[in-house]
Amino acid sequence: MTQTPLNQLEFSLDISATKLEAYYRGSVREVLAYTTDGRRLRFPLSLLRPFVSHSGVQGRFRIIFDQAMRCERLEKIDVRR
């Protein structure tokens, strides 16, 4: 297992379209995920918008932080190599 830089965390998501729709209609504003190294990560649900498909949000992601540890960007990782 390779280590990621300190300003990055990797995690996987599998949120169905039905569950995602319920999140958007409700008061849920954050996503709780567990990183590949077991840490708990919370981030705004709005960061997932670019990755929503008809089936929801699935895949492996990387969140990158700036020097103040604020989210700089979220990117989907293509695991096919």
C-alpha positions in Angstrom: 0.0 0.0 0.0 1.4 3.3 -1.0 1.2 6.3 1.3 -0.5 9.5 0.1 0.9 12.9 0.8 -0.2 14.6 4.1 -2.5 17.0 2.3 -4.5 14.3 0.5 -6.8 11.6 1.7 -8.3 8.7 -0.4 -11.6 7.0 0.1 -14.3 5.0 -1.7 -18.0 5.8 -2.0 -21.0 3.8 -3.0 -24.1 6.0 -2.6 -27.2 4.9 -4.6 -29.2 7.4 -6.5 -32.2 6.8 -4.1 -30.1 7.5 -1.1 -28.4 10.5 -2.7 -31.8 12.0 -3.6 -33.0 11.6 0.0 -29.8 13.4 1.2 -30.5 16.3 -1.1 -34.2 16.5 -0.1 -33.4 16.3 3.6 -31.2 18.3 5.9 -28.0 16.3 5.3 -25.2 18.6 4.2 -22.2 16.5 4.9 -20.9 13.1 3.8 -19.1 10.8 6.3 -16.5 8.5 4.7 -13.7 6.4 5.9 -10.3 6.9 4.3 -8.2 4.0 3.0 -6.1 4.3 6.2 -9.1 4.1 8.5 -9.6 7.8 9.4 -13.1 9.4 9.5 -13.6 12.2 7.0 -16.5 14.6 6.8 -16.9 16.9 3.8 -19.8 19.0 2.2 -22.2 16.9 0.1 -22.0 19.7 -2.5 -18.5 18.5 -3.5 -20.0 15.4 -5.0 -22.2 17.2 -7.6 -19.7 16.8 -10.5 -19.6 13.0 -9.9 -23.3 12.3 -9.6 -24.7 9.9 -12.2 -28.1 8.2 -12.7 -26.9 5.4 -10.4 -25.7 7.8 -7.7 -22.0 8.3 -6.7 -19.6 5.3 -6.8 -15.9 5.1 -7.0 -12.6 5.9 -5.4 -11.9 9.6 -4.6 -9.1 11.8 -3.5 -9.6 15.0 -1.5 -6.8 17.5 -1.6 -6.3 20.2 1.1 -4.5 23.5 0.9 -1.9 24.5 3.5 -4.7 25.7 5.9 -6.3 22.2 5.6 -9.3 23.5 3.7 -10.6 21.4 0.9 -9.0 22.6 -2.3 -10.6 20.0 -4.6 -12.1 16.5 -4.9 -11.1 14.3 -7.7 -12.2 10.8 -8.8 -9.4 8.3 -9.1 -9.4 6.0 -12.1 -8.4 2.7 -10.6 -8.1 0.9 -14.0 -4.4 0.7 -14.9 
